[in-house]
Amino acid sequence: MEVYALVGPSGTGKSHRAVNLAHQIDAQAIIDDGLLIQGNRILAGKSAKQQPTRISAIRSALFMDDRQAEIMKESLGELDLNRLLVLGTSIGMVERIASRLGLPLPCRIIKIEEVASEKEIRKAKYLRTCYSKHVIPAPTLEVKKSFPNTLVDPLKVFMRKKGGASGRKDWLEQSMVRPTFTYNGRLTIANSALSAIAGYAATSVKGVRSAGKIGVVVEHEGLVTVDVSPVIFFGLNLPEVAIQIQHKIKQSVEDMTGLQVKSVNVQVKGLSFDHIATEATS
């Protein structure tokens, strides 16, 4: 197997350009931040972008956990690759990854400056610094399936045809994520914020007078359970309104936070007769 390396400081856009570069050099798979990616699938690994601390993120990216390294070795062995692209912040990092996984040392080192302009690198640094956004070189659906509690946005990347051939453009989807861990610190979403989102979503449903008491439980896997006790206007079909509340809360919480909603429990606590009084006086 030939190992190619793409190196550059953190936040310079290596992951963003990994798929296109792999296509150009005929690499059948990519190792990036602890993940083994082939085509549109994440085959193995634990993303360093999901680790809770900077130290654990570094350990994950370097495959310092013996079990993680063994799983990655087995997956690489099953693929029987000719070429592999490994991403790292330095040549030393790539060599350590190769050593941990029993791979040959890189036969070619490609610096990020060779595949990205100064302007593109500045833009990548801006996204990392200001928005804590990273790229995982895999489709959004694959990332959501593997990491349901990660904040994910789709990113379309143009992949040039080999030899500069003209014709239909090829687009690949990658994922921009805001992980739990960033080099600026740790991103957390308080239960009070989740409650506010759920409450606003509930009251946006037609027929809901108020959201009432809201309870939020977040499990370790990032799964969210919401309990809501709304007050609904008298005369409406309560089950129908309750179902709309469930759907609206689930959609709002998942879209705004990236967390996965496990369940929304609705218990109607009261009825409001305000609209009846209004109609009687009008």
Salt bridges, closest charged atoms under 4 A:
GLU2 OE1 - ARG83 NE 2.75
ASP26 OD1 - LYS162 NZ 2.27
ASP33 OD2 - LYS49 NZ 2.49
ASP66 OD1 - ARG100 NH2 2.84
GLU70 OE2 - LYS73 NZ 3.59
GLU120 OE1 - ARG17 NH2 3.01
GLU142 OE1 - LYS145 NZ 3.32
ASP153 OD2 - LYS133 NZ 3.44
ASP170 OD2 - LYS161 NZ 3.21
ASP170 OD1 - ARG168 NH2 3.63
GLU219 OE2 - LYS262 NZ 3.10
GLU254 OE2 - LYS250 NZ 2.86
ASP274 OD2 - ARG209 NE 2.90
